[in-house]
Amino acid sequence: MNDDYQRPDPDALLELIKAEEQQSTRGKLKIFLGYVAGVGKTYAMLEAAHQRKEEGIDVVIAYVETHGRKETEELVEGLELVPRQKLDYHGATLTEMDLDAILQRRPQLALVDELAHSNAPGSRHPKRYQDVQELLDAGIDVYTTVNIQHLESLNDVIQQITGVVVHETVPGQPGG
């Protein structure tokens, strides 16, 4: 028997296997990043979604904001739309992405616009990026959009350049 041989730690091997299994079942995230509103992030995301649908991928629109842009609205056509959840808040009806409906539907790919959005009171999570994390944890791939000023790590720089304080941000650290 070779004296240089060291038996692998079985606990370490088990942890490695568990980590690999979790990584393989977690959904993948693709971010369409822009520098300001109106540069075509949602449009590009919808175009990419149509390509994926043509490849046989099960795609749904979980939440898309067209902002009344005709060309963007036209790209919504032909993709399945998960109806938004209605929430009552102080006598007003607000609509948000219906996270439970998407999880139950279990598409291969969900389109979730405006990653840095703050959800309406009564939603499961305060921020949309937390909804996206839950979809990814469930093994659903997500396409999303975000503007550069919504990255928390750049918040101070954006404020210095523009003088505008951005309140809807996405943390700079995963899960943060």
Backbone bond lengths (Angstrom), bond angles and torsions (degrees), N, CA, C in turn:
res aa  C-N    CA-C-N  psi(-1)  N-CA   C-N-CA  omega(-1)  CA-C   N-CA-C  phi
1 M - - - 1.442 - - 1.522 109.47 -
2 N 1.331 116.89 139.92 1.458 123.08 -177.79 1.525 109.94 -78.66
3 D 1.353 117.38 126.64 1.462 122.13 -179.03 1.526 112.30 -72.59
4 D 1.339 117.98 -19.79 1.464 121.04 -178.85 1.534 112.48 -79.46
5 Y 1.322 117.29 -15.28 1.459 121.00 -177.26 1.530 110.40 -73.17
6 Q 1.344 114.75 129.40 1.461 119.50 173.80 1.521 107.78 -119.45
7 R 1.293 114.95 127.88 1.461 121.06 179.92 1.529 109.18 -67.74
8 P 1.353 117.13 132.59 1.470 119.93 178.60 1.533 110.70 -62.49
9 D 1.311 115.22 146.97 1.460 121.31 177.59 1.535 108.43 -71.31
10 P 1.342 117.87 117.38 1.471 119.75 -177.38 1.525 112.82 -61.48
11 D 1.330 118.73 -34.30 1.463 121.13 178.65 1.532 110.71 -66.53
12 A 1.324 116.23 -39.62 1.469 120.33 178.58 1.529 110.48 -66.36
13 L 1.340 116.59 -40.18 1.468 120.36 177.64 1.531 111.26 -63.73
14 L 1.326 116.63 -41.56 1.465 120.92 179.29 1.527 110.36 -63.39
15 E 1.319 118.00 -42.87 1.466 121.58 178.44 1.528 110.83 -62.81
16 L 1.332 116.96 -39.59 1.456 121.67 178.10 1.530 110.79 -62.84
17 I 1.319 116.38 -44.45 1.470 121.01 179.08 1.524 110.45 -63.16
18 K 1.329 117.39 -43.93 1.472 121.05 178.90 1.525 111.00 -62.01
19 A 1.318 117.17 -42.03 1.467 121.34 -179.83 1.532 110.53 -64.38
20 E 1.335 117.02 -41.26 1.461 120.80 178.89 1.528 110.98 -66.22
21 E 1.330 117.65 -40.38 1.460 121.18 177.88 1.519 110.98 -63.46
22 Q 1.325 116.70 -43.95 1.459 120.61 -179.94 1.530 110.16 -63.87
23 Q 1.324 117.37 -41.58 1.458 121.56 -179.90 1.524 110.59 -63.95
24 S 1.332 117.18 -38.32 1.456 120.04 -177.27 1.526 112.42 -73.95
25 T 1.333 118.46 -22.31 1.457 120.48 -179.74 1.524 112.28 -96.79
26 R 1.311 118.09 -11.30 1.467 121.56 179.82 1.525 109.05 -76.03
27 G 1.322 115.83 140.85 1.457 120.73 177.45 1.517 111.66 -66.95
28 K 1.321 115.74 161.91 1.461 121.90 178.85 1.532 109.16 -104.33
29 L 1.328 115.12 145.08 1.458 122.16 -176.87 1.525 109.98 -112.11
30 K 1.333 116.19 131.81 1.460 121.78 173.24 1.522 106.84 -123.69
31 I 1.336 115.30 124.51 1.460 120.64 -176.92 1.523 109.51 -108.40
32 F 1.329 115.95 128.40 1.456 122.89 173.19 1.530 105.70 -95.81
33 L 1.331 115.87 106.63 1.450 122.99 -171.45 1.526 110.58 -102.01
34 G 1.329 114.95 135.58 1.461 119.59 177.86 1.507 111.26 -133.65
35 Y 1.314 115.99 167.45 1.462 119.11 -178.73 1.520 112.15 -93.56
36 V 1.331 118.93 -22.72 1.463 122.63 176.11 1.529 108.56 -153.89
37 A 1.331 115.30 169.68 1.461 120.66 175.19 1.523 109.38 -65.05
38 G 1.327 115.73 145.06 1.457 120.66 173.58 1.515 115.93 88.73
39 V 1.332 118.27 8.74 1.473 119.60 -179.08 1.528 113.28 -90.10
40 G 1.337 117.36 -4.42 1.460 119.66 174.30 1.514 116.39 107.07
41 K 1.326 117.91 19.51 1.471 120.64 179.86 1.525 111.16 -63.24
42 T 1.323 116.74 -50.71 1.467 120.59 -178.10 1.531 110.00 -64.79
43 Y 1.313 116.86 -40.78 1.454 121.83 178.06 1.531 110.30 -58.73
44 A 1.335 116.38 -48.66 1.471 120.87 -179.85 1.530 110.94 -63.76
45 M 1.343 116.42 -38.75 1.462 120.32 178.85 1.528 110.38 -63.16
46 L 1.330 116.92 -43.27 1.465 120.80 179.80 1.532 111.50 -67.05
47 E 1.335 117.18 -39.14 1.467 120.15 175.68 1.528 110.48 -60.04
48 A 1.326 116.57 -45.94 1.467 121.13 179.21 1.525 110.66 -62.68
49 A 1.325 116.81 -37.08 1.471 120.97 179.60 1.530 110.89 -65.45
50 H 1.327 116.65 -39.82 1.468 119.69 177.06 1.532 110.33 -63.15
51 Q 1.325 117.10 -39.34 1.467 120.14 177.05 1.524 110.71 -62.04
52 R 1.323 116.00 -44.07 1.473 119.87 179.50 1.526 110.58 -63.69
53 K 1.337 116.91 -39.99 1.468 120.36 178.36 1.532 110.45 -61.84
54 E 1.336 116.34 -41.44 1.468 120.81 177.40 1.522 111.62 -62.41
55 E 1.333 117.08 -27.24 1.465 122.30 177.64 1.525 111.96 -81.43
56 G 1.335 117.22 -0.51 1.457 120.84 178.40 1.518 114.62 94.19
57 I 1.325 117.58 9.92 1.463 121.49 178.97 1.526 108.87 -81.45
58 D 1.324 116.61 138.39 1.465 123.30 177.89 1.529 108.57 -79.68
59 V 1.337 116.80 105.91 1.459 123.41 -174.08 1.523 110.08 -114.14
60 V 1.342 116.14 136.84 1.461 120.62 171.89 1.522 109.75 -131.34
61 I 1.316 114.50 152.08 1.462 120.48 171.13 1.519 106.68 -90.52
62 A 1.322 115.43 111.14 1.463 120.63 177.51 1.523 109.68 -83.11
63 Y 1.335 115.77 -41.22 1.460 121.18 176.75 1.522 108.47 -162.29
64 V 1.320 116.34 120.29 1.456 121.50 175.20 1.514 108.09 -135.64
65 E 1.313 115.47 135.54 1.457 123.06 177.56 1.523 107.39 -111.69
66 T 1.344 117.17 111.04 1.470 120.55 -177.68 1.524 112.57 -85.29
67 H 1.320 117.76 -16.17 1.468 123.19 -177.37 1.525 111.40 53.19
68 G 1.345 115.31 31.48 1.459 120.62 176.53 1.520 114.98 71.83
69 R 1.309 118.46 9.99 1.464 121.38 -179.61 1.528 108.88 -78.90
70 K 1.336 115.73 118.08 1.465 122.29 -173.79 1.530 112.04 -56.22
71 E 1.330 116.62 -45.25 1.466 120.57 -177.55 1.529 111.13 -63.39
72 T 1.328 116.40 -37.60 1.466 120.51 178.81 1.522 109.96 -70.68
73 E 1.335 116.47 -42.64 1.467 120.56 178.43 1.524 111.23 -58.83
74 E 1.326 117.24 -37.41 1.466 121.03 179.30 1.532 111.24 -64.56
75 L 1.333 117.54 -33.02 1.463 120.85 179.74 1.524 112.71 -74.86
76 V 1.316 117.70 -17.22 1.465 121.13 175.85 1.532 109.48 -69.10
77 E 1.332 115.35 -33.43 1.468 120.72 -179.59 1.527 109.94 -60.60
78 G 1.329 115.55 138.29 1.456 121.08 178.83 1.519 113.87 91.41
79 L 1.334 116.65 -4.76 1.465 120.66 176.26 1.526 108.63 -114.51
80 E 1.321 115.59 139.95 1.473 119.98 178.92 1.524 110.18 -67.12
81 L 1.323 115.74 133.38 1.455 122.12 -178.97 1.526 109.59 -111.07
82 V 1.331 116.79 121.23 1.465 120.71 174.92 1.530 106.64 -81.45
83 P 1.340 118.27 120.84 1.466 120.05 -178.33 1.528 111.67 -57.20
84 R 1.324 114.93 145.75 1.457 120.59 179.91 1.520 111.06 -75.59
85 Q 1.305 114.40 152.44 1.454 122.83 177.26 1.534 107.98 -80.59
86 K 1.334 116.85 138.36 1.463 121.46 178.09 1.519 108.79 -101.68
87 L 1.326 115.13 129.74 1.461 121.79 -179.49 1.523 109.02 -123.51
88 D 1.325 116.20 132.87 1.461 120.43 175.23 1.512 108.78 -88.46
89 Y 1.337 115.95 131.23 1.455 121.15 179.50 1.526 108.28 -141.34
90 H 1.318 115.34 108.66 1.472 122.38 179.47 1.523 111.83 50.32
91 G 1.326 116.60 45.41 1.456 121.52 176.74 1.521 114.81 84.87
92 A 1.316 117.74 -6.16 1.467 121.30 177.89 1.528 109.11 -104.94
93 T 1.307 115.93 146.96 1.459 120.62 176.37 1.520 108.43 -99.74
94 L 1.328 115.54 120.11 1.459 122.74 178.14 1.521 108.67 -108.90
95 T 1.312 117.23 151.13 1.466 120.18 177.40 1.525 109.52 -118.37
96 E 1.315 114.52 141.99 1.465 122.51 178.86 1.525 108.49 -140.48
97 M 1.311 115.14 168.70 1.450 121.22 174.60 1.531 108.55 -59.77
98 D 1.331 116.82 136.33 1.465 121.35 179.47 1.529 108.73 -92.19
99 L 1.314 114.95 88.33 1.462 121.83 -175.81 1.522 111.89 -58.41
100 D 1.323 117.65 -44.84 1.468 120.38 -179.04 1.527 112.02 -63.08
101 A 1.324 117.38 -39.41 1.471 120.56 179.10 1.528 110.92 -64.27
102 I 1.325 116.47 -37.88 1.470 119.85 179.36 1.521 110.48 -69.86
103 L 1.328 116.35 -43.24 1.468 119.70 178.21 1.524 111.01 -61.93
104 Q 1.328 116.71 -38.70 1.467 120.54 178.73 1.531 110.65 -69.71
105 R 1.311 117.66 -39.36 1.471 123.23 -179.99 1.533 111.61 -68.23
106 R 1.333 117.82 -33.26 1.464 125.57 177.29 1.534 113.88 51.39
107 P 1.326 118.61 58.87 1.475 119.61 175.10 1.525 109.48 -72.09
108 Q 1.314 115.89 167.28 1.461 119.31 173.55 1.526 110.56 -76.35
109 L 1.343 116.35 -32.60 1.454 121.91 -176.51 1.517 109.89 -139.53
110 A 1.333 115.83 128.54 1.468 121.98 176.73 1.521 109.15 -116.82
111 L 1.324 116.34 134.57 1.457 122.04 176.78 1.522 108.48 -94.71
112 V 1.327 116.93 122.75 1.462 122.35 -176.99 1.525 108.21 -130.53
113 D 1.310 116.05 100.23 1.458 122.35 -179.00 1.528 110.52 -73.89
114 E 1.323 116.74 156.86 1.465 124.26 171.36 1.535 113.66 57.26
115 L 1.312 115.84 66.97 1.464 123.76 -176.33 1.529 113.87 -55.33
116 A 1.324 117.94 -35.20 1.469 121.30 -175.27 1.527 113.25 -84.98
117 H 1.311 118.10 1.49 1.467 123.25 -176.63 1.529 112.55 -57.11
118 S 1.324 116.18 139.50 1.476 121.70 171.91 1.520 107.58 -89.07
119 N 1.329 116.61 124.49 1.461 121.25 -179.37 1.522 111.24 -72.04
120 A 1.318 115.18 157.12 1.462 121.82 177.67 1.525 109.78 -68.21
121 P 1.330 116.91 148.91 1.468 119.69 174.42 1.532 109.93 -54.22
122 G 1.321 115.77 139.00 1.457 121.06 -177.38 1.518 112.94 99.97
123 S 1.329 116.68 -11.33 1.464 120.51 175.22 1.525 108.74 -74.46
124 R 1.314 117.31 158.98 1.461 121.35 179.61 1.522 112.03 -60.66
125 H 1.331 115.81 -43.81 1.463 121.40 -178.12 1.522 109.14 -117.80
126 P 1.327 117.47 148.20 1.464 119.40 177.89 1.534 113.70 -69.73
127 K 1.344 117.68 -26.74 1.463 120.97 -175.83 1.530 110.94 -126.09
128 R 1.324 115.82 147.46 1.461 120.77 -179.25 1.527 112.08 -64.46
129 Y 1.331 118.31 -33.65 1.468 118.89 -179.95 1.525 110.41 -60.93
130 Q 1.339 117.77 -27.44 1.463 120.78 176.79 1.531 110.48 -71.71
131 D 1.334 117.00 -35.50 1.466 120.88 173.50 1.529 109.68 -61.62
132 V 1.330 115.76 -43.03 1.466 120.80 179.96 1.526 110.23 -63.39
133 Q 1.322 117.69 -41.18 1.463 120.16 177.23 1.525 111.00 -58.83
134 E 1.328 116.67 -40.01 1.466 119.64 179.17 1.530 111.22 -66.42
135 L 1.323 117.49 -39.22 1.469 120.33 176.80 1.529 110.58 -63.26
136 L 1.325 116.58 -44.12 1.466 120.43 178.69 1.525 111.27 -62.45
137 D 1.333 116.53 -42.32 1.466 120.85 178.32 1.528 111.62 -61.61
138 A 1.339 116.13 -28.84 1.463 121.02 179.17 1.531 111.98 -83.15
139 G 1.335 117.21 1.08 1.459 120.26 177.49 1.516 114.12 89.14
140 I 1.321 117.97 12.89 1.462 122.50 -179.43 1.533 108.61 -96.91
141 D 1.329 116.60 126.79 1.463 120.75 174.96 1.522 108.77 -70.92
142 V 1.335 116.38 147.81 1.459 121.36 -177.88 1.519 110.14 -132.97
143 Y 1.336 115.84 133.49 1.455 123.17 165.82 1.523 105.57 -104.18
144 T 1.323 117.14 133.98 1.455 120.52 -179.43 1.525 110.19 -143.23
145 T 1.339 115.16 169.73 1.458 121.56 179.79 1.519 109.86 -126.83
146 V 1.338 115.35 149.46 1.461 120.32 175.09 1.528 108.28 -158.60
147 N 1.326 115.02 145.92 1.462 120.89 173.91 1.520 109.08 -92.82
148 I 1.305 115.39 150.60 1.460 122.35 -175.76 1.530 112.18 -57.03
149 Q 1.336 118.20 -35.10 1.470 120.13 -178.08 1.524 112.66 -69.33
150 H 1.326 116.71 -11.53 1.465 120.32 179.87 1.528 113.02 -91.17
151 L 1.319 117.76 2.40 1.463 120.99 175.72 1.528 107.76 -83.76
152 E 1.306 115.68 118.19 1.462 121.81 -174.66 1.531 112.53 -54.37
153 S 1.319 116.13 -38.28 1.462 119.73 -176.81 1.530 112.35 -66.06
154 L 1.340 117.62 -17.84 1.460 121.49 179.64 1.527 112.32 -105.28
155 N 1.325 117.07 3.63 1.460 121.62 -174.10 1.522 112.56 -55.93
156 D 1.330 118.28 -46.40 1.466 121.19 -179.04 1.527 111.51 -64.20
157 V 1.323 116.64 -41.09 1.461 120.97 -179.54 1.526 110.38 -64.56
158 I 1.334 115.97 -44.56 1.466 121.03 179.24 1.528 109.78 -60.59
159 Q 1.327 116.60 -43.22 1.462 120.34 -179.91 1.538 110.72 -63.20
160 Q 1.333 117.43 -40.97 1.463 120.70 179.50 1.531 111.47 -64.90
161 I 1.321 116.71 -39.50 1.465 120.97 -177.15 1.522 111.20 -75.07
162 T 1.340 116.42 -46.59 1.466 120.37 -171.95 1.521 114.19 -100.46
163 G 1.328 116.78 -20.97 1.456 119.99 -174.63 1.513 112.87 79.49
164 V 1.323 116.91 4.65 1.466 122.25 -177.83 1.521 109.50 -103.95
165 V 1.330 115.97 132.42 1.459 121.20 175.08 1.526 107.40 -91.13
166 V 1.329 116.98 121.46 1.462 122.27 178.98 1.518 107.73 -95.98
167 H 1.345 116.19 121.64 1.465 120.50 -176.66 1.530 112.86 -94.19
168 E 1.325 117.50 -29.10 1.468 120.35 179.19 1.522 108.09 -90.36
169 T 1.346 114.69 106.12 1.465 119.74 -177.34 1.522 110.94 -130.80
170 V 1.319 114.12 163.04 1.455 123.47 174.60 1.523 105.79 -111.76
171 P 1.334 118.11 131.41 1.467 119.91 -179.44 1.518 112.32 -58.43
172 G 1.323 115.34 149.35 1.455 121.32 179.33 1.509 113.11 -76.70
173 Q 1.321 118.07 -21.06 1.459 122.08 -179.62 1.515 109.29 -105.85
174 P 1.351 118.50 136.67 1.465 121.11 177.47 1.527 110.39 -55.19
175 G 1.315 114.53 133.39 1.467 120.37 178.31 1.513 112.77 74.54
176 G 1.356 118.69 2.85 1.446 122.98 -174.71 1.427 116.78 -82.19
